[in-house]
């Protein structure tokens, strides 16, 4: 998943970011509400993880604004506020889950996985399109009796494609989904990654599933020849 992580304490932000990235997620990590506000308006995220108390704009205000924008990706609050009233306030603001600090990394990852199950393509611990399955825990791609292990970036692209099946995704959309907001990358990075993933799919006899739509972008779909 692509996650926006907002935490003003760098001593907490960095370990949280690394744990989420190690689990295969793409993470935009920021330390203030203003930058988070700009990113959540301009970019698409599968999940927001928000600290409640932030400089400039609070996590609560960010959550409320996010919902007013009509965006419905899950929101997970991280906060020291643990009273029933605090939880009700957060949920009423549009949050989907609530984790009290200090954050246990194993519990955080479990909550993130649980919120990720809202995808219509989710099947157990996998995302699937017909008989092509991606295991979200092991980063393994499988079709019928064959399987292949993906690298972290290959996994992120495959997951993004599976969460948007049959949809044409532009290079810019893929760049925003896979690379951090403040990271520089090569101009041909997406094309190179698509080529690598096609090689993985080829070993599963599914390389034709990742299609180039010239002048537009890429699409994961079952070729018409598969139905003949």
Phi, psi and omega in degrees: 000156171264123188238136169261115181251123183235115182207123185279347179268107184298332179294336176262325184300311185298313178296323178296316179299314182295321179295318179292320179293321179297330178280001175100006182269150169272131188230122166264112184251125180226159187248006179214157185291328183294312178297320178299319180299316180296317182291317184290338176279328187262337186241159178261131179234148175274340182201141172248130174245110190241129167288141182290311184265111182227154174293145174074302180226128183286159175299325178298315179295322178298316180298314179299318180293320180302317179290324178294333177286354180084014181269136188241014175296149182300150177235128178245123178271138169246122185199155173276350179286119188230014178279162178300320180297319178298316181296318179297319179299315179296316180293322178292334178284349177118005179288154179254337181206170193210123180233124184274136176286154357291141187278129172273124186297323179295319179292320178301312181296325177293318178296319179297316178299318181297318179291329178290343180289357180285349178298137178294344180269358185289136180219101185063234176263022185233157163253143186216148169228110188054239183261012175265119186235138177245119178278120186284343180267320185260352183062031181257135177254131188225143170219119184056241184261006182249151180213160178214143179270130180262151171285171182302314182288323176298318178299316181298318178293317180296319178297317180298317178296319181290333177280350177226059185294143177065009180258134177285123181248127181284164177300320180296319178298317181293319178300315180294326182285330188256327184254147180296153187298333183253018183257133175272143178215165182293151181296332181261016186299319181294314180299320179295318180293320177300317179299316179298317181292324177298324178296321176295316180295327180300323179293344178254011182058041182223022183295334178287354181283331179266100191258142172268124175257100191300133181082357183233303182163222185228156181214138172261114181206157179281122180299151180300330181297336179292338183267352183274000000 
